[in-house]
């Protein structure tokens, strides 16, 4: 079993490389340029004179160079992959970053500082990159996240804290080793890993709670239907579970908002967010938990209904197959009570397809979180993926697909291990990968 698990983990490497190559290719083949979206599509040239068109063209080229989009696709991918695995960075880089930002600060005029204060969104980012283009592209890569605030005239000691784009494995006086360096977001130049770690807990909370509830409801429901086969109760539950299974998640989510978050019907739950705006430090832990649970009830319900409906159908079918086998008749002939026959003999063998189903439910829930979090405006990984795809934020999308793929592969491995626990007859020692 241990050798099999090690082989499976080693197989993760080529699998993940293949997934990232496909994801990288699809993102770059898809229509839409992140630079055009970044500057508001003004590079099209409609309604502007020749000088303005030349300035926009230069700005566009500078942005592509700063974002690394001027390199060939294979160079962009290999650079992303090398930073993801391991990167050795000199600590002196932090001092250089501070000096470069200060030098850039000295070049900013009072008029530009005033414009930075007044502008918002893409216009402010465009001006920031125009100012940053006064230094070399290699130096721009060394700027810390706080460089923008230095340009606005704010110089504090916190601006000189070392900032990374990944997880630090080792750090000394002279250098440090960094992994999971997914780069910086095209949207705001924040470290991708930091934004993902900030949003990951809420997504995992929804998915794991939904998965646990789905199994706690689906397995007993399937057992009950198999025992009551062909009765009115079984037929009613069968129709109900088939109906739930067939309903699209996004449609059910919108219906829940319309009927349970609307003063015209039942205003029982909030329609968005993960907690109330009035929550503060004066609230006790139980009050905070209750408020959070109140906000998460509908998103978890929307994530759960289809899963437990599917689990109950699989459980019913598996139970009925095992109830017809000879060992069940033998157990009944020995005089065992019916509940012992069901729970001790039939249930364990019937759990094998249910455990296998786990390998597909978790990836499906993670993919479905895109709809759930977007509909309920929940700041999780799904909503972040939706936003990043719209603005062609390549580093963020690549990182989210990579993490989702890792979770999917891990769930498949866990399902294999649980199969061994449920059925000791399964032997992985002779299995070939």
C-alpha positions as CSV (number, residue, x, y, z in Angstrom):
1,X,0.0,0.0,0.0
2,X,2.8,2.4,0.9
3,X,4.7,1.6,-2.4
4,X,1.4,2.2,-4.3
5,X,0.9,5.6,-2.6
6,X,4.5,6.6,-3.4
7,X,4.0,5.7,-7.0
8,X,0.8,7.6,-7.2
9,X,2.4,10.7,-5.7
10,X,5.3,10.5,-8.2
11,X,2.8,10.2,-11.0
12,X,1.4,13.6,-9.8
13,X,4.4,15.3,-11.3
14,X,3.9,14.5,-15.1
15,X,0.1,14.8,-14.6
16,X,0.4,18.3,-13.2
17,X,2.8,19.3,-15.9
18,X,0.4,18.1,-18.6
19,X,-2.5,20.0,-16.9
20,X,-0.5,23.2,-16.6
21,X,0.5,23.0,-20.3
22,X,-3.1,22.6,-21.4
23,X,-4.3,25.4,-19.1
24,X,-1.5,27.7,-20.3
25,X,-2.2,27.0,-23.9
26,X,-6.0,27.5,-23.6
27,X,-5.6,30.8,-21.7
28,X,-3.3,32.2,-24.4
29,X,-5.4,30.9,-27.3
30,X,-8.6,32.4,-25.9
31,X,-9.5,35.8,-27.4
32,X,-8.7,38.9,-25.5
33,X,-5.5,40.5,-24.5
34,X,-4.8,41.4,-20.8
35,X,-2.9,44.5,-21.8
36,X,-5.9,45.8,-23.9
37,X,-8.2,45.1,-21.0
38,X,-5.8,46.7,-18.6
39,X,-5.7,50.0,-20.4
40,X,-9.5,49.9,-21.1
41,X,-9.2,49.0,-24.8
42,X,-8.1,52.4,-25.8
43,X,-5.4,51.0,-28.1
44,X,-7.9,50.5,-30.8
45,X,-7.4,54.0,-32.1
46,X,-11.0,55.1,-32.4
47,X,-11.5,58.9,-31.9
48,X,-7.8,59.7,-31.0
49,X,-5.2,61.5,-33.0
50,X,-1.8,60.2,-34.2
51,X,0.2,61.4,-31.3
52,X,-2.1,59.8,-28.7
53,X,-2.1,56.6,-30.8
54,X,1.7,56.5,-30.7
55,X,1.7,57.1,-26.9
56,X,-0.9,54.3,-26.4
57,X,1.2,52.0,-28.5
58,X,4.3,52.7,-26.5
59,X,2.4,52.2,-23.3
60,X,1.0,48.9,-24.6
61,X,4.5,47.7,-25.5
62,X,5.9,48.8,-22.1
63,X,3.1,47.0,-20.3
64,X,3.7,43.8,-22.3
65,X,7.4,44.0,-21.4
66,X,6.7,44.6,-17.8
67,X,4.2,41.7,-17.5
68,X,6.5,39.4,-19.4
69,X,4.1,38.9,-22.3
70,X,6.6,40.0,-25.0
71,X,8.5,36.7,-24.6
72,X,7.7,33.5,-26.6
73,X,5.0,31.3,-25.1
74,X,7.4,28.5,-24.2
75,X,9.7,30.9,-22.4
76,X,6.8,32.3,-20.4
77,X,5.7,28.8,-19.4
78,X,9.2,27.6,-18.5
79,X,9.7,30.8,-16.4
80,X,6.4,30.2,-14.6
81,X,7.2,26.5,-14.0
82,X,10.8,27.2,-12.7
83,X,9.5,29.8,-10.3
84,X,6.8,27.4,-9.1
85,X,9.3,24.6,-8.2
86,X,12.2,26.4,-6.5
87,X,13.8,29.8,-6.7
88,X,16.9,31.0,-4.9
89,X,16.8,34.8,-4.2
90,X,19.5,37.0,-2.8
91,X,18.5,39.0,0.3
92,X,20.3,42.0,-1.3
93,X,17.4,42.1,-3.7
94,X,15.3,43.7,-1.0
95,X,17.7,46.6,-0.6
96,X,17.8,47.1,-4.3
97,X,14.0,47.2,-4.4
98,X,13.9,49.9,-1.8
99,X,16.6,51.9,-3.6
100,X,14.8,51.6,-6.9
101,X,11.5,52.6,-5.5
102,X,13.1,55.6,-3.9
103,X,14.8,56.6,-7.1
104,X,11.5,56.3,-8.9
105,X,9.8,58.3,-6.1
106,X,12.3,61.2,-6.8
107,X,11.3,61.3,-10.4
108,X,7.6,61.8,-9.8
109,X,6.3,65.3,-10.1
110,X,3.7,66.9,-7.8
111,X,1.2,66.9,-10.7
112,X,1.6,63.2,-11.1
113,X,1.2,62.6,-7.4
114,X,-2.0,64.6,-7.5
115,X,-3.2,62.6,-10.5
116,X,-2.5,59.4,-8.7
117,X,-4.7,60.6,-5.8
118,X,-7.6,61.6,-8.2
119,X,-7.6,58.7,-10.6
120,X,-9.2,55.3,-9.9
121,X,-9.1,51.8,-11.3
122,X,-7.4,51.1,-14.6
123,X,-6.6,54.8,-15.2
124,X,-4.6,55.0,-12.0
125,X,-2.8,51.7,-12.8
126,X,-2.0,53.0,-16.3
127,X,-0.4,56.1,-14.9
128,X,1.5,54.0,-12.3
129,X,3.1,51.9,-15.1
130,X,3.8,54.9,-17.2
131,X,5.8,56.3,-14.3
132,X,7.4,52.9,-13.6
133,X,8.5,52.6,-17.2
134,X,11.2,55.3,-16.6
135,X,13.4,52.6,-15.1
136,X,14.7,49.4,-16.7
137,X,12.3,46.4,-17.0
138,X,14.7,44.2,-15.0
139,X,14.5,46.8,-12.1
140,X,10.7,46.9,-12.3
141,X,10.5,43.2,-11.4
142,X,12.3,44.0,-8.1
143,X,9.8,46.6,-7.0
144,X,7.9,45.6,-3.9
145,X,4.1,45.9,-3.5
146,X,4.6,49.1,-1.5
147,X,6.2,51.0,-4.4
148,X,2.8,52.3,-5.5
149,X,2.3,53.9,-2.1
150,X,5.8,55.5,-2.1
151,X,4.8,57.1,-5.4
152,X,1.9,58.7,-3.6
153,X,4.2,60.2,-1.0
154,X,3.9,57.7,1.8
155,X,7.3,56.6,3.1
156,X,7.3,54.4,6.2
157,X,9.5,51.7,7.6
158,X,6.9,49.1,6.6
159,X,7.6,49.9,3.0
160,X,11.0,48.3,3.4
161,X,9.8,44.9,4.6
162,X,10.8,42.1,2.3
163,X,7.9,41.0,0.1
164,X,7.7,37.6,-1.7
165,X,5.5,36.1,-4.4
166,X,5.7,32.6,-2.9
167,X,6.3,30.5,0.2
168,X,9.7,30.7,1.9
169,X,11.3,27.3,2.5
170,X,14.6,28.6,4.0
171,X,15.9,32.0,4.8
172,X,19.4,33.1,6.0
173,X,21.3,36.4,6.1
174,X,22.4,36.1,2.5
175,X,19.7,34.2,0.5
176,X,16.4,32.4,0.8
177,X,14.7,29.6,-1.1
178,X,11.1,30.2,-2.3
179,X,8.6,27.7,-3.8
180,X,5.0,28.0,-5.0
181,X,6.0,31.3,-6.6
182,X,3.0,31.8,-8.9
183,X,4.1,35.4,-9.7
184,X,2.0,38.5,-9.3
185,X,-1.5,39.3,-10.4
186,X,-1.9,41.4,-13.5
187,X,-4.8,43.1,-11.8
188,X,-3.1,44.7,-8.8
189,X,0.5,43.3,-8.8
190,X,-0.2,41.5,-5.5
191,X,1.4,38.1,-4.9
192,X,-0.8,35.4,-6.3
193,X,-0.2,33.0,-3.5
194,X,-1.1,35.6,-0.9
195,X,-4.5,36.3,-2.5
196,X,-5.2,32.5,-2.9
197,X,-4.3,31.7,0.7
198,X,-6.6,34.5,1.8
199,X,-9.5,33.1,-0.1
200,X,-8.9,29.4,0.1
201,X,-10.3,28.8,3.6
202,X,-13.8,29.9,2.7
203,X,-13.9,27.7,-0.4
204,X,-12.6,24.7,1.5
205,X,-15.1,25.3,4.2
206,X,-18.1,25.3,1.8
207,X,-16.9,22.2,-0.1
208,X,-15.9,20.0,2.9
209,X,-19.0,20.9,4.9
210,X,-21.1,20.2,1.8
211,X,-19.3,16.9,1.3
212,X,-19.8,15.8,4.9
213,X,-23.5,16.7,4.9
214,X,-24.0,15.0,1.5
215,X,-22.6,11.7,2.9
216,X,-24.5,12.0,6.2
217,X,-27.8,12.4,4.4
218,X,-27.2,10.4,1.2
219,X,-26.0,7.1,2.8
220,X,-28.9,6.7,5.3
221,X,-31.4,7.8,2.7
222,X,-30.1,5.2,0.2
223,X,-30.2,2.5,2.9
224,X,-33.8,3.4,3.8
225,X,-34.9,3.3,0.1
226,X,-33.3,-0.1,-0.5
227,X,-35.1,-1.5,2.6
228,X,-38.4,0.0,1.5
229,X,-38.0,-1.0,-2.2
230,X,-41.0,-0.5,-4.4
231,X,-43.1,1.0,-1.7
232,X,-44.8,4.4,-2.0
233,X,-42.1,6.0,0.1
234,X,-39.3,4.6,-2.1
235,X,-41.0,5.8,-5.3
236,X,-41.6,9.3,-3.8
237,X,-37.9,9.6,-2.7
238,X,-36.7,8.2,-6.0
239,X,-38.6,10.9,-7.9
240,X,-37.4,13.6,-5.5
241,X,-33.7,12.6,-5.6
242,X,-33.8,12.4,-9.5
243,X,-35.3,15.8,-9.6
244,X,-32.7,17.3,-7.3
245,X,-29.9,15.5,-9.2
246,X,-31.1,17.1,-12.5
247,X,-31.3,20.7,-11.3
248,X,-28.4,22.9,-12.3
249,X,-26.5,24.5,-9.4
250,X,-26.6,28.1,-10.7
251,X,-30.4,27.8,-11.2
252,X,-31.1,26.5,-7.8
253,X,-28.8,29.1,-6.3
254,X,-30.7,31.9,-7.9
255,X,-34.1,30.4,-6.8
256,X,-32.8,30.3,-3.2
257,X,-31.9,34.0,-3.4
258,X,-35.2,34.9,-4.9
259,X,-37.4,33.0,-2.4
260,X,-35.4,33.1,0.8
261,X,-33.5,36.4,0.5
262,X,-36.4,38.5,-0.8
263,X,-38.8,40.6,1.3
264,X,-41.5,39.7,-1.1
265,X,-41.3,36.0,-0.1
266,X,-39.2,34.8,2.8
267,X,-36.5,37.1,4.0
268,X,-34.8,34.5,6.1
269,X,-31.2,34.6,4.9
270,X,-28.7,37.2,3.6
271,X,-28.1,37.2,-0.1
272,X,-24.3,37.7,-0.1
273,X,-21.2,37.8,1.9
274,X,-19.8,35.6,4.7
275,X,-20.6,37.8,7.7
276,X,-22.6,40.9,8.7
277,X,-21.0,44.3,8.4
278,X,-21.9,45.1,12.0
279,X,-19.6,42.3,13.4
280,X,-16.9,43.7,15.6
281,X,-14.6,42.7,18.4
282,X,-17.3,43.1,21.0
283,X,-19.2,40.1,19.6
284,X,-18.6,36.8,21.4
285,X,-17.4,33.7,19.5
286,X,-20.9,32.1,19.5
287,X,-22.5,35.2,18.0
288,X,-19.8,35.5,15.3
289,X,-20.2,31.7,14.6
290,X,-24.0,32.1,14.4
291,X,-23.8,35.1,12.1
292,X,-21.3,33.2,9.8
293,X,-23.5,30.1,9.8
294,X,-26.5,32.2,8.9
295,X,-24.7,33.6,5.8
296,X,-23.3,30.2,4.8
297,X,-26.5,28.2,5.0
298,X,-27.8,28.8,1.5
299,X,-24.4,28.4,-0.3
300,X,-23.8,25.1,1.5
301,X,-27.3,24.0,0.7
302,X,-26.8,24.9,-3.0
303,X,-23.6,22.9,-3.0
304,X,-25.0,19.9,-1.2
305,X,-28.4,19.0,-2.7
306,X,-27.1,17.4,-5.9
307,X,-24.3,15.5,-4.1
308,X,-26.5,13.8,-1.5
309,X,-29.2,13.0,-4.2
310,X,-26.5,11.3,-6.3
311,X,-25.0,9.4,-3.3
312,X,-28.5,8.1,-2.2
313,X,-29.1,6.8,-5.7
314,X,-25.8,5.0,-5.9
315,X,-26.2,3.7,-2.3
316,X,-29.7,2.3,-3.1
317,X,-28.5,0.5,-6.2
318,X,-25.5,-1.0,-4.4
319,X,-27.5,-2.1,-1.4
320,X,-30.1,-3.9,-3.6
321,X,-27.4,-5.7,-5.5
322,X,-25.9,-7.0,-2.3
323,X,-29.2,-7.9,-0.7
324,X,-29.7,-10.5,-3.5
325,X,-26.4,-12.3,-2.9
326,X,-26.1,-15.7,-1.3
327,X,-24.3,-14.6,1.9
328,X,-27.2,-12.4,2.8
329,X,-29.6,-15.4,2.6
330,X,-27.2,-17.4,4.7
331,X,-27.0,-14.7,7.4
332,X,-30.8,-14.6,7.5
333,X,-31.0,-18.4,7.6
334,X,-28.8,-18.4,10.7
335,X,-31.4,-16.3,12.5
336,X,-29.7,-12.9,12.5
337,X,-32.0,-10.0,13.0
338,X,-32.7,-7.9,9.9
339,X,-30.9,-4.8,11.1
340,X,-27.8,-6.8,11.8
341,X,-27.9,-8.3,8.3
342,X,-28.2,-4.8,6.8
343,X,-25.7,-2.9,8.9
344,X,-23.1,-5.6,9.6
345,X,-23.0,-7.5,6.3
346,X,-24.6,-5.6,3.5
347,X,-23.6,-2.1,4.3
348,X,-19.8,-2.5,4.3
349,X,-19.8,-4.2,0.8
350,X,-22.2,-1.6,-0.5
351,X,-19.9,1.3,0.5
352,X,-17.3,0.4,-2.1
353,X,-18.9,2.4,-5.0
354,X,-19.7,5.2,-2.6
355,X,-16.0,5.5,-1.6
356,X,-15.1,5.5,-5.3
357,X,-17.6,8.3,-5.8
358,X,-15.6,10.5,-3.4
359,X,-12.8,10.8,-6.0
360,X,-15.3,12.6,-8.3
361,X,-17.4,14.6,-5.9
362,X,-14.7,16.8,-4.4
363,X,-13.4,18.0,-7.8
364,X,-17.0,18.6,-8.9
365,X,-17.7,20.6,-5.8
366,X,-14.6,22.7,-6.3
367,X,-15.6,23.4,-9.9
368,X,-19.1,24.2,-8.8
369,X,-17.9,26.7,-6.3
370,X,-17.3,29.1,-9.2
371,X,-21.1,29.3,-9.7
372,X,-22.0,29.3,-6.0
373,X,-19.5,31.9,-4.9
374,X,-20.3,34.1,-7.9
375,X,-24.1,33.9,-7.3
376,X,-23.8,34.6,-3.6
377,X,-20.9,37.0,-3.9
378,X,-18.6,35.0,-1.6
379,X,-14.9,36.0,-1.7
380,X,-13.6,32.6,-2.3
381,X,-11.4,30.8,-4.9
382,X,-14.3,30.3,-7.2
383,X,-15.3,33.9,-7.4
384,X,-11.6,34.8,-7.7
385,X,-11.3,32.4,-10.7
386,X,-14.4,34.0,-12.3
387,X,-12.9,37.5,-12.0
388,X,-9.5,36.5,-13.1
389,X,-10.8,34.8,-16.2
390,X,-12.7,37.9,-17.3
391,X,-9.7,40.1,-17.1
392,X,-7.3,37.5,-18.5
393,X,-5.2,37.4,-15.3
394,X,-2.9,34.6,-16.5
395,X,-0.8,34.1,-13.3
396,X,-4.0,33.9,-11.1
397,X,-5.8,31.5,-13.4
398,X,-2.8,29.3,-13.8
399,X,-2.4,29.1,-10.0
400,X,-6.0,28.3,-9.4
401,X,-6.1,25.6,-12.0
402,X,-2.9,24.1,-10.5
403,X,-4.3,24.1,-6.9
404,X,-7.6,22.7,-8.1
405,X,-5.7,19.9,-10.0
406,X,-3.7,19.0,-6.9
407,X,-6.8,18.8,-4.8
408,X,-8.4,16.5,-7.4
409,X,-5.4,14.2,-7.6
410,X,-5.2,14.1,-3.8
411,X,-8.9,13.2,-3.5
412,X,-8.4,10.3,-6.0
413,X,-5.5,9.0,-3.9
414,X,-7.6,9.3,-0.7
415,X,-10.4,7.4,-2.3
416,X,-8.0,4.5,-3.2
417,X,-6.8,4.4,0.4
418,X,-10.4,4.4,1.8
419,X,-11.2,1.5,-0.6
420,X,-8.5,-0.6,1.2
421,X,-10.0,0.3,4.6
422,X,-13.6,-0.6,3.5
423,X,-12.6,-3.8,1.7
424,X,-9.4,-5.5,3.0
425,X,-9.5,-7.9,0.1
426,X,-8.2,-5.2,-2.2
427,X,-4.5,-5.5,-2.7
428,X,-2.4,-2.7,-4.3
429,X,0.9,-4.5,-4.0
430,X,0.7,-5.9,-7.5
431,X,-1.0,-2.9,-9.0
432,X,0.8,-1.2,-11.9
433,X,0.7,2.5,-12.5
